[in-house]
Amino acid sequence: MSTNFNRTLAVLPAVAVLGLALPVSADAISDFYKGKTVTVMVPSGLGATLGLYGRLTTEHLGKHIPGNPTVIIQSRPGGGGTKGAAFAYNAAPKDGTYIAEALAPSVLAPLLRDMKFDASKFQWLGSIAPRPAVLSVWHTAPVSDLASAQKKQSIMGSTGLGSETYLAPTLMNHIAGTKFKVVKGYKGGAKINKAMEGSEVHGRMNYWSGWTAAKAAWLSEGKLKHIVSYGGNIKELPNLPKMIDLAKTDEHKAMVRFLEVAPRVGMGFWVSPEVPKDRATALRKAFQAMLRDPAFVADATKRKAPVQPVSGEELDKIVAAVYKTPPETIAKLKKVFGFK
């Protein structure tokens, strides 16, 4: 009996230490962030939709992170979002004080080209909203629907080779026989919109929320005609053809599903794989708490920015799945898109 009593006494200190582990860990997160500055990096200019969601996050996230750090915004445009992603992955602080917003197509870039980052290793905090996409043309364009786009050439503006503004119309040409001519090199979506107004190009790929948030007047005035949608349902366009339905072979369907990863990721935010797991977990919880915050939702609604949260866990699954795309499908996609 005495032996058992002694053993019990020996165990008690360990139990006491274990009992203190959780609050000490929580305090450690708060202590780390207290007085710190956290950067939210937007991989584009700050004037378009990506910048809008970046500003919303910058303005509301800090109060949900333990220790309530100051949160600032940083713009790193270029390469269809790949320059910002590469910086966040390689050069930015890895201690949990640097959060990256994703320009969603950049998630696919390492599968198509040599990139200095691997999106399958991102630690996702979550997405503010998925972004179903459309191919749209100006109301005076020579085409106005899918049938006419399959018969006549129309010019689509694009920011560059890795952008969805290039990938989507190029894939449509391959699977649906459209005759889009893609002109690359525009410095952002706003430049393409201006080119549409001036008849320099006829149309572009855009996320539906990009039209509703930035060009609602164009929609209400009938200035746009929509050709096809992909990446999710758009309730305002129930009868618009969906790209996945135009894919007649298993190979074409796989190609469309590959492209649809970007709108499913939508307005996603992530941190480096090197950020300590406890801090990444704390940031993930803070991000989800922000999305449920009535003040955040009200501010987003005021700015016409849809909020439809996607969890970090769900983004992990979406991205992991696309990185398991068979090599033969990737090889054919590279050929379709013109990547070496």
ChimeraX attribute file (.defattr): number of C-alpha atoms within 10 A of each C-alpha:
attribute: neighborCount
match mode: 1-to-1
recipient: residues
	/A:1	6
	/A:2	7
	/A:3	7
	/A:4	9
	/A:5	9
	/A:6	10
	/A:7	11
	/A:8	11
	/A:9	10
	/A:10	11
	/A:11	10
	/A:12	11
	/A:13	11
	/A:14	11
	/A:15	11
	/A:16	10
	/A:17	11
	/A:18	10
	/A:19	11
	/A:20	11
	/A:21	12
	/A:22	11
	/A:23	10
	/A:24	12
	/A:25	12
	/A:26	14
	/A:27	13
	/A:28	16
	/A:29	18
	/A:30	18
	/A:31	14
	/A:32	16
	/A:33	20
	/A:34	15
	/A:35	12
	/A:36	14
	/A:37	15
	/A:38	22
	/A:39	19
	/A:40	24
	/A:41	28
	/A:42	27
	/A:43	29
	/A:44	27
	/A:45	18
	/A:46	18
	/A:47	13
	/A:48	16
	/A:49	20
	/A:50	21
	/A:51	20
	/A:52	19
	/A:53	23
	/A:54	26
	/A:55	19
	/A:56	18
	/A:57	23
	/A:58	19
	/A:59	16
	/A:60	18
	/A:61	24
	/A:62	22
	/A:63	15
	/A:64	18
	/A:65	25
	/A:66	20
	/A:67	18
	/A:68	18
	/A:69	20
	/A:70	18
	/A:71	21
	/A:72	17
	/A:73	19
	/A:74	21
	/A:75	15
	/A:76	18
	/A:77	20
	/A:78	17
	/A:79	18
	/A:80	24
	/A:81	23
	/A:82	28
	/A:83	19
	/A:84	25
	/A:85	34
	/A:86	18
	/A:87	17
	/A:88	23
	/A:89	24
	/A:90	13
	/A:91	9
	/A:92	20
	/A:93	18
	/A:94	17
	/A:95	14
	/A:96	22
	/A:97	21
	/A:98	22
	/A:99	26
	/A:100	27
	/A:101	29
	/A:102	28
	/A:103	26
	/A:104	25
	/A:105	22
	/A:106	25
	/A:107	23
	/A:108	22
	/A:109	21
	/A:110	16
	/A:111	20
	/A:112	17
	/A:113	12
	/A:114	10
	/A:115	15
	/A:116	14
	/A:117	21
	/A:118	18
	/A:119	26
	/A:120	21
	/A:121	16
	/A:122	22
	/A:123	22
	/A:124	29
	/A:125	29
	/A:126	27
	/A:127	27
	/A:128	24
	/A:129	22
	/A:130	24
	/A:131	27
	/A:132	22
	/A:133	28
	/A:134	27
	/A:135	23
	/A:136	26
	/A:137	25
	/A:138	23
	/A:139	18
	/A:140	14
	/A:141	18
	/A:142	15
	/A:143	24
	/A:144	18
	/A:145	17
	/A:146	17
	/A:147	12
	/A:148	15
	/A:149	19
	/A:150	17
	/A:151	12
	/A:152	12
	/A:153	16
	/A:154	21
	/A:155	22
	/A:156	26
	/A:157	28
	/A:158	27
	/A:159	23
	/A:160	20
	/A:161	19
	/A:162	21
	/A:163	22
	/A:164	27
	/A:165	27
	/A:166	22
	/A:167	20
	/A:168	23
	/A:169	24
	/A:170	21
	/A:171	22
	/A:172	20
	/A:173	16
	/A:174	14
	/A:175	20
	/A:176	18
	/A:177	16
	/A:178	21
	/A:179	19
	/A:180	22
	/A:181	17
	/A:182	21
	/A:183	17
	/A:184	16
	/A:185	12
	/A:186	15
	/A:187	16
	/A:188	19
	/A:189	21
	/A:190	13
	/A:191	14
	/A:192	25
	/A:193	20
	/A:194	12
	/A:195	17
	/A:196	23
	/A:197	15
	/A:198	11
	/A:199	14
	/A:200	14
	/A:201	23
	/A:202	26
	/A:203	31
	/A:204	29
	/A:205	26
	/A:206	19
	/A:207	23
	/A:208	19
	/A:209	21
	/A:210	20
	/A:211	18
	/A:212	16
	/A:213	16
	/A:214	16
	/A:215	14
	/A:216	13
	/A:217	12
	/A:218	14
	/A:219	12
	/A:220	10
	/A:221	8
	/A:222	10
	/A:223	15
	/A:224	20
	/A:225	18
	/A:226	21
	/A:227	22
	/A:228	22
	/A:229	25
	/A:230	25
	/A:231	25
	/A:232	14
	/A:233	14
	/A:234	17
	/A:235	7
	/A:236	8
	/A:237	13
	/A:238	10
	/A:239	9
	/A:240	17
	/A:241	17
	/A:242	18
	/A:243	23
	/A:244	19
	/A:245	11
	/A:246	16
	/A:247	18
	/A:248	11
	/A:249	10
	/A:250	9
	/A:251	15
	/A:252	20
	/A:253	17
	/A:254	19
	/A:255	21
	/A:256	22
	/A:257	17
	/A:258	19
	/A:259	21
	/A:260	24
	/A:261	21
	/A:262	26
	/A:263	23
	/A:264	23
	/A:265	29
	/A:266	29
	/A:267	25
	/A:268	27
	/A:269	28
	/A:270	28
	/A:271	30
	/A:272	25
	/A:273	17
	/A:274	16
	/A:275	18
	/A:276	13
	/A:277	12
	/A:278	14
	/A:279	22
	/A:280	23
	/A:281	16
	/A:282	18
	/A:283	26
	/A:284	23
	/A:285	17
	/A:286	19
	/A:287	26
	/A:288	20
	/A:289	15
	/A:290	22
	/A:291	23
	/A:292	13
	/A:293	14
	/A:294	10
	/A:295	12
	/A:296	19
	/A:297	18
	/A:298	13
	/A:299	14
	/A:300	18
	/A:301	12
	/A:302	10
	/A:303	14
	/A:304	16
	/A:305	22
	/A:306	18
	/A:307	19
	/A:308	15
	/A:309	18
	/A:310	21
	/A:311	19
	/A:312	23
	/A:313	13
	/A:314	15
	/A:315	25
	/A:316	19
	/A:317	12
	/A:318	16
	/A:319	21
	/A:320	14
	/A:321	13
	/A:322	19
	/A:323	19
	/A:324	11
	/A:325	15
	/A:326	10
	/A:327	11
	/A:328	10
	/A:329	15
	/A:330	18
	/A:331	14
	/A:332	14
	/A:333	22
	/A:334	15
	/A:335	12
	/A:336	16
	/A:337	17
	/A:338	11
	/A:339	13
	/A:340	9
